[in-house]
Amino acid sequence: MEYLHQGCNQRILHFDIKPNNILLDYNFSPKISDFGLAKLCARDQSIVTLTAARGTMGYIAPELYSRNFGEISYKSDVYSFGMLVLEMVSGRRNSDPSVESQNEVYIPEWIYEQEALN
């Protein structure tokens, strides 16, 4: 992901970082796939504009669906990657409607609840 954001002549914003779009090669090196929602922008351009939200619910950075959270940038991909990492370390899906408490459906709320209990 760092290469997409910093290593190319033009910055590539993926907008759909999620488990289904991370493939492993023969050596188990991760490869990002599915650039259907990606957007190119100049490397010196830190803020981009979009007409509609892009991505998969549960992995979309808050600023993509509500301008109240800030401006859209390559950091939206970093948020999505963070959600993917949270899934891996917690051992549960990002959004799990089968849980008992409504506060535990979305993983950030579940983590907040766990922290509040301790």
Backbone as ProteinMPNN parsed JSONL, in Angstrom:
{"seq_chain_A": "MEYLHQGCNQRILHFDIKPNNILLDYNFSPKISDFGLAKLCARDQSIVTLTAARGTMGYIAPELYSRNFGEISYKSDVYSFGMLVLEMVSGRRNSDPSVESQNEVYIPEWIYEQEALN", "coords_chain_A": {"N_chain_A": [[0.826, -1.175, 0.0], [2.006, 1.183, 0.676], [3.616, 1.615, -1.546], [1.679, 2.176, -3.505], [0.736, 4.614, -2.58], [3.0, 6.264, -2.228], [5.157, 5.449, -3.863], [4.7, 5.429, -6.632], [4.567, 7.269, -9.795], [2.184, 8.669, -10.017], [-0.11, 9.048, -7.389], [-1.963, 6.326, -6.138], [-5.114, 5.751, -5.073], [-6.828, 3.321, -3.49], [-9.36, 2.604, -2.295], [-10.834, 0.318, -1.613], [-9.789, -1.551, 0.253], [-9.798, -4.61, 1.662], [-10.323, -7.928, 3.086], [-10.975, -9.708, 0.922], [-9.695, -8.556, -1.215], [-7.006, -8.821, -0.859], [-4.471, -10.735, -1.862], [-2.411, -13.669, -1.692], [0.846, -14.533, -2.736], [2.972, -17.196, -4.035], [4.982, -17.236, -2.121], [3.671, -16.351, 0.082], [3.499, -13.594, 0.15], [1.752, -10.591, 0.442], [-0.545, -9.27, -1.961], [-2.179, -6.563, -3.396], [-5.361, -6.435, -4.859], [-7.984, -5.878, -7.354], [-8.719, -3.089, -8.561], [-10.897, -1.582, -9.243], [-12.323, 0.537, -8.042], [-10.43, 2.406, -7.682], [-8.57, 5.509, -7.653], [-6.617, 7.846, -9.395], [-4.204, 10.286, -8.509], [-2.258, 13.301, -8.312], [1.027, 13.161, -6.893], [1.663, 15.232, -5.182], [-0.769, 16.086, -4.403], [-2.858, 16.046, -1.735], [-5.479, 15.931, -0.906], [-8.523, 14.67, -2.152], [-11.426, 14.797, -4.303], [-14.636, 13.34, -4.347], [-17.622, 12.158, -5.91], [-19.342, 10.323, -4.89], [-19.57, 7.887, -2.229], [-17.058, 5.362, -1.951], [-16.221, 1.926, -1.815], [-16.359, -0.821, 0.58], [-18.825, -1.444, 2.949], [-18.061, -1.257, 6.381], [-15.381, -1.243, 6.004], [-14.937, 1.17, 4.918], [-13.588, 4.373, 5.265], [-14.638, 6.824, 7.636], [-14.776, 9.486, 6.618], [-15.422, 9.166, 3.956], [-18.134, 8.743, 3.683], [-19.291, 10.734, 5.148], [-18.792, 14.075, 5.339], [-18.28, 15.349, 7.694], [-16.256, 14.184, 9.11], [-13.82, 14.848, 8.075], [-11.411, 15.482, 5.42], [-11.04, 13.734, 2.28], [-8.443, 11.493, 1.622], [-5.354, 9.72, 0.862], [-5.184, 8.492, 3.254], [-7.554, 7.294, 3.789], [-7.393, 4.734, 2.744], [-5.564, 3.708, 4.542], [-7.083, 3.632, 6.87], [-8.945, 1.641, 6.122], [-7.198, -0.534, 5.88], [-6.415, -0.722, 8.534], [-8.825, -1.581, 9.69], [-8.93, -4.109, 8.585], [-6.686, -5.281, 9.818], [-7.563, -5.198, 12.485], [-9.596, -7.104, 12.339], [-8.048, -9.391, 11.936], [-6.488, -9.602, 14.314], [-8.43, -9.72, 16.288], [-9.926, -11.909, 15.665], [-12.474, -12.003, 14.623], [-15.221, -11.095, 12.434], [-15.435, -7.928, 10.774], [-17.939, -6.662, 10.729], [-20.468, -8.05, 12.418], [-23.482, -9.321, 12.489], [-24.589, -11.351, 14.012], [-24.024, -11.312, 16.7], [-24.743, -11.014, 20.269], [-25.201, -8.496, 21.638], [-26.141, -5.282, 20.47], [-24.21, -3.313, 20.467], [-21.916, -4.656, 19.844], [-21.826, -5.304, 17.188], [-20.396, -3.853, 15.185], [-16.955, -3.77, 14.784], [-15.171, -1.665, 15.88], [-16.844, -0.565, 17.873], [-17.221, -2.819, 19.461], [-14.612, -3.221, 20.412], [-14.311, -0.885, 21.902], [-16.248, -1.367, 23.879], [-15.097, -3.635, 25.112], [-12.798, -2.49, 26.157], [-13.913, -0.686, 27.943], [-14.951, -2.403, 29.833], [-12.729, -3.311, 31.144]], "CA_chain_A": [[0.0, 0.0, 0.0], [2.91, 2.332, 0.671], [4.029, 1.843, -2.932], [0.572, 2.829, -4.207], [0.572, 5.983, -2.1], [4.221, 7.068, -2.259], [6.19, 4.971, -4.767], [4.351, 5.585, -8.049], [4.59, 8.643, -10.302], [0.906, 9.208, -9.567], [-0.624, 8.367, -6.203], [-3.125, 5.483, -6.407], [-5.979, 5.542, -3.916], [-7.529, 2.074, -3.799], [-10.728, 2.767, -1.801], [-11.546, -0.935, -1.313], [-8.905, -2.481, 0.955], [-10.567, -5.562, 2.48], [-9.714, -9.261, 2.967], [-11.176, -10.308, -0.404], [-8.823, -7.908, -2.189], [-5.607, -9.084, -0.524], [-4.113, -12.077, -2.324], [-1.07, -14.104, -1.307], [1.547, -15.245, -3.797], [3.572, -18.476, -3.678], [5.784, -17.035, -0.906], [2.774, -15.727, 1.056], [3.621, -12.137, 0.131], [0.437, -10.039, 0.089], [-0.699, -8.467, -3.177], [-3.477, -5.888, -3.44], [-6.043, -6.656, -6.135], [-9.266, -5.223, -7.623], [-8.556, -1.64, -8.587], [-12.082, -1.026, -9.896], [-12.759, 1.782, -7.403], [-9.235, 3.228, -7.454], [-8.496, 6.844, -8.251], [-5.262, 8.381, -9.527], [-4.053, 11.717, -8.235], [-0.863, 13.741, -8.283], [1.691, 12.839, -5.623], [1.638, 16.4, -4.299], [-2.164, 16.345, -4.04], [-3.166, 15.23, -0.561], [-6.928, 15.859, -0.745], [-9.235, 14.375, -3.398], [-12.874, 14.96, -4.236], [-15.426, 12.245, -4.902], [-19.045, 12.48, -5.983], [-20.076, 9.317, -4.111], [-18.723, 7.021, -1.401], [-16.507, 4.184, -2.622], [-15.694, 0.924, -0.906], [-17.225, -1.83, 1.184], [-19.232, -1.072, 4.307], [-17.243, -1.899, 7.396], [-13.982, -0.918, 5.721], [-14.902, 2.547, 4.417], [-13.229, 5.404, 6.239], [-15.8, 7.678, 7.908], [-14.829, 10.69, 5.784], [-15.953, 8.854, 2.631], [-19.595, 8.84, 3.648], [-19.736, 11.928, 5.868], [-17.751, 15.116, 5.308], [-18.058, 15.84, 9.056], [-15.082, 13.528, 9.684], [-12.592, 15.354, 7.483], [-11.254, 15.442, 3.972], [-10.68, 12.428, 1.725], [-7.055, 11.411, 1.18], [-4.833, 8.353, 0.858], [-5.355, 7.951, 4.603], [-8.765, 6.465, 3.776], [-6.913, 3.361, 2.554], [-4.915, 3.31, 5.794], [-8.19, 3.275, 7.767], [-9.454, 0.338, 5.679], [-6.194, -1.528, 6.256], [-6.526, -0.866, 9.988], [-9.991, -2.419, 9.967], [-8.523, -5.465, 8.216], [-5.792, -5.746, 10.885], [-8.406, -5.451, 13.657], [-10.241, -8.405, 12.122], [-7.066, -10.46, 12.101], [-6.059, -9.761, 15.704], [-9.572, -10.025, 17.159], [-10.486, -13.207, 15.29], [-13.892, -11.903, 14.27], [-15.517, -10.265, 11.268], [-15.563, -6.496, 11.011], [-19.343, -6.405, 11.031], [-21.032, -9.364, 12.736], [-24.849, -9.139, 12.981], [-25.042, -12.497, 14.81], [-23.651, -11.156, 18.109], [-25.864, -10.787, 21.179], [-25.412, -7.08, 21.928], [-26.077, -4.4, 19.307], [-22.954, -2.565, 20.546], [-20.8, -5.494, 19.408], [-21.953, -5.619, 15.766], [-19.301, -3.208, 14.46], [-15.765, -4.09, 15.575], [-14.681, -0.581, 16.751], [-17.715, -0.469, 19.047], [-16.921, -3.995, 20.28], [-13.337, -2.945, 21.082], [-14.593, 0.138, 22.907], [-16.954, -2.046, 24.97], [-14.121, -4.473, 25.806], [-11.916, -1.594, 26.901], [-14.703, -0.108, 29.032], [-15.131, -3.44, 30.847], [-11.453, -3.522, 31.858]], "C_chain_A": [[0.882, 1.255, 0.0], [3.365, 2.65, -0.752], [2.932, 2.568, -3.706], [0.475, 4.306, -3.84], [1.805, 6.851, -2.298], [5.207, 6.686, -3.362], [5.922, 5.151, -6.247], [4.486, 7.048, -8.473], [3.308, 9.376, -9.941], [0.447, 8.39, -8.374], [-1.868, 7.573, -6.602], [-3.881, 5.285, -5.101], [-6.89, 4.372, -4.252], [-9.016, 2.138, -3.462], [-11.486, 1.468, -1.564], [-10.599, -1.974, -0.713], [-9.767, -3.317, 1.899], [-9.972, -6.944, 2.261], [-9.845, -9.881, 1.575], [-10.235, -9.734, -1.451], [-7.34, -8.01, -1.843], [-5.318, -10.543, -0.88], [-2.693, -12.398, -1.879], [-0.424, -14.84, -2.463], [2.158, -16.537, -3.241], [4.373, -18.397, -2.379], [4.988, -16.382, 0.221], [3.007, -14.224, 1.2], [2.276, -11.557, -0.299], [0.494, -9.169, -1.163], [-2.095, -7.857, -3.156], [-4.073, -6.081, -4.825], [-7.304, -5.806, -6.221], [-9.171, -3.704, -7.495], [-9.736, -0.938, -9.254], [-12.559, 0.291, -9.314], [-11.617, 2.776, -7.221], [-9.318, 4.565, -8.178], [-7.039, 7.273, -8.279], [-5.268, 9.853, -9.151], [-2.566, 12.041, -8.178], [-0.262, 13.455, -6.912], [1.673, 14.013, -4.651], [0.219, 16.782, -3.874], [-2.541, 15.447, -2.865], [-4.661, 15.045, -0.355], [-7.557, 15.591, -2.107], [-10.727, 14.619, -3.191], [-13.54, 13.772, -4.918], [-16.884, 12.674, -4.936], [-19.884, 11.505, -5.174], [-19.082, 8.49, -3.303], [-18.267, 5.815, -2.212], [-16.023, 3.211, -1.565], [-16.756, -0.007, -0.378], [-17.547, -1.407, 2.61], [-18.445, -1.901, 5.322], [-15.77, -1.594, 7.22], [-13.831, 0.522, 5.24], [-14.529, 3.5, 5.551], [-14.414, 6.348, 6.424], [-15.904, 8.905, 7.0], [-15.371, 10.426, 4.379], [-17.472, 8.944, 2.572], [-20.132, 10.013, 4.449], [-18.596, 12.934, 5.923], [-17.465, 15.689, 6.697], [-16.783, 15.276, 9.672], [-13.772, 14.012, 9.085], [-12.563, 15.186, 5.985], [-10.759, 14.068, 3.525], [-9.246, 12.478, 1.208], [-6.634, 9.94, 1.131], [-4.992, 7.696, 2.229], [-6.632, 7.126, 4.728], [-8.398, 4.999, 3.573], [-6.26, 2.839, 3.832], [-5.977, 2.901, 6.813], [-8.716, 1.885, 7.408], [-8.492, -0.781, 6.055], [-6.226, -1.773, 7.762], [-7.703, -1.732, 10.379], [-9.672, -3.881, 9.653], [-7.621, -6.063, 9.302], [-6.591, -6.046, 12.152], [-9.141, -6.781, 13.535], [-9.268, -9.537, 12.414], [-6.699, -10.671, 13.567], [-7.211, -10.105, 16.643], [-10.188, -11.385, 16.86], [-11.965, -13.166, 14.974], [-14.072, -10.98, 13.072], [-15.704, -8.814, 11.69], [-16.983, -6.111, 11.415], [-20.017, -7.755, 11.211], [-22.434, -9.208, 13.322], [-25.339, -10.27, 13.881], [-24.7, -12.374, 16.298], [-24.863, -10.787, 18.957], [-26.193, -9.306, 21.37], [-25.257, -6.237, 20.661], [-24.778, -3.598, 19.288], [-21.764, -3.352, 20.019], [-20.836, -5.811, 17.92], [-20.752, -5.097, 14.989], [-18.043, -3.282, 15.32], [-15.202, -2.906, 16.381], [-15.543, -0.402, 18.001], [-17.461, -1.626, 20.001], [-15.629, -3.767, 21.068], [-13.541, -1.913, 22.19], [-15.285, -0.482, 24.12], [-15.989, -2.909, 25.79], [-13.205, -3.625, 26.679], [-12.646, -0.998, 28.107], [-14.903, -1.115, 30.167], [-13.878, -3.646, 31.689], [-11.032, -2.348, 32.631]], "O_chain_A": [[0.532, 2.265, -0.61], [3.485, 3.818, -1.122], [3.224, 3.477, -4.483], [0.168, 5.145, -4.686], [1.677, 8.056, -2.515], [6.02, 7.519, -3.763], [6.847, 5.033, -7.051], [4.517, 7.949, -7.635], [3.336, 10.558, -9.599], [0.602, 7.169, -8.357], [-2.729, 8.083, -7.319], [-3.351, 4.722, -4.143], [-7.65, 4.442, -5.218], [-9.847, 1.755, -4.286], [-12.694, 1.514, -1.33], [-10.606, -3.136, -1.119], [-10.387, -2.788, 2.822], [-9.184, -7.124, 1.333], [-8.905, -10.519, 1.099], [-10.001, -10.37, -2.479], [-6.51, -7.352, -2.471], [-5.859, -11.462, -0.266], [-1.871, -11.498, -1.709], [-1.061, -15.676, -3.104], [1.883, -16.917, -2.103], [4.438, -19.368, -1.625], [5.565, -15.915, 1.203], [2.741, -13.65, 2.256], [1.716, -11.991, -1.305], [1.455, -8.434, -1.387], [-3.08, -8.558, -2.924], [-3.392, -5.915, -5.837], [-7.651, -5.099, -5.275], [-9.5, -3.124, -6.46], [-9.593, 0.171, -9.769], [-13.151, 1.095, -10.035], [-11.812, 3.86, -6.671], [-10.032, 4.723, -9.169], [-6.311, 7.087, -7.304], [-6.221, 10.576, -9.44], [-1.729, 11.153, -8.016], [-0.956, 13.501, -5.896], [1.67, 13.816, -3.435], [0.034, 17.7, -3.075], [-2.541, 14.222, -2.992], [-5.074, 14.094, 0.308], [-7.176, 16.208, -3.102], [-11.222, 14.643, -2.064], [-13.061, 13.271, -5.935], [-17.33, 13.457, -4.097], [-21.016, 11.82, -4.807], [-17.903, 8.405, -3.647], [-19.005, 5.31, -3.058], [-15.477, 3.619, -0.54], [-17.903, 0.011, -0.825], [-16.655, -1.057, 3.382], [-18.206, -3.092, 5.126], [-14.995, -1.676, 8.173], [-12.716, 1.037, 5.166], [-15.085, 3.435, 6.647], [-15.121, 6.641, 5.461], [-17.01, 9.318, 6.65], [-15.742, 11.369, 3.68], [-18.032, 9.199, 1.506], [-21.338, 10.259, 4.426], [-17.546, 12.654, 6.502], [-16.505, 16.441, 6.863], [-16.277, 15.825, 10.65], [-12.705, 13.615, 9.553], [-13.552, 14.8, 5.362], [-10.138, 13.337, 4.298], [-8.875, 13.38, 0.457], [-7.449, 9.039, 1.332], [-4.939, 6.471, 2.339], [-6.776, 6.346, 5.669], [-9.021, 4.116, 4.163], [-6.392, 1.661, 4.164], [-5.789, 1.926, 7.541], [-8.911, 1.048, 8.289], [-8.915, -1.85, 6.496], [-6.08, -2.911, 8.21], [-7.598, -2.538, 11.304], [-10.099, -4.782, 10.374], [-7.78, -7.229, 9.663], [-6.327, -7.043, 12.824], [-9.289, -7.504, 14.52], [-9.623, -10.522, 13.061], [-6.608, -11.813, 14.016], [-6.992, -10.719, 17.687], [-10.89, -11.951, 17.699], [-12.643, -14.19, 15.049], [-13.189, -10.188, 12.741], [-16.083, -8.524, 12.825], [-17.184, -5.323, 12.339], [-20.127, -8.524, 10.256], [-22.573, -8.985, 14.525], [-26.417, -10.154, 14.463], [-25.057, -13.256, 17.08], [-25.876, -10.311, 18.443], [-27.356, -8.915, 21.271], [-24.339, -6.462, 19.873], [-24.291, -3.238, 18.216], [-20.706, -2.774, 19.773], [-19.959, -6.522, 17.428], [-20.154, -5.839, 14.209], [-18.078, -2.886, 16.485], [-14.775, -3.133, 17.513], [-15.017, -0.116, 19.076], [-17.482, -1.442, 21.218], [-15.561, -4.085, 22.255], [-13.003, -2.057, 23.287], [-14.948, -0.161, 25.259], [-16.054, -2.915, 27.02], [-12.879, -4.003, 27.805], [-12.052, -0.827, 29.171], [-15.013, -0.726, 31.33], [-13.964, -4.108, 32.827], [-9.986, -2.378, 33.279]]}, "name": "protein", "num_of_chains": 1, "seq": "MEYLHQGCNQRILHFDIKPNNILLDYNFSPKISDFGLAKLCARDQSIVTLTAARGTMGYIAPELYSRNFGEISYKSDVYSFGMLVLEMVSGRRNSDPSVESQNEVYIPEWIYEQEALN"}
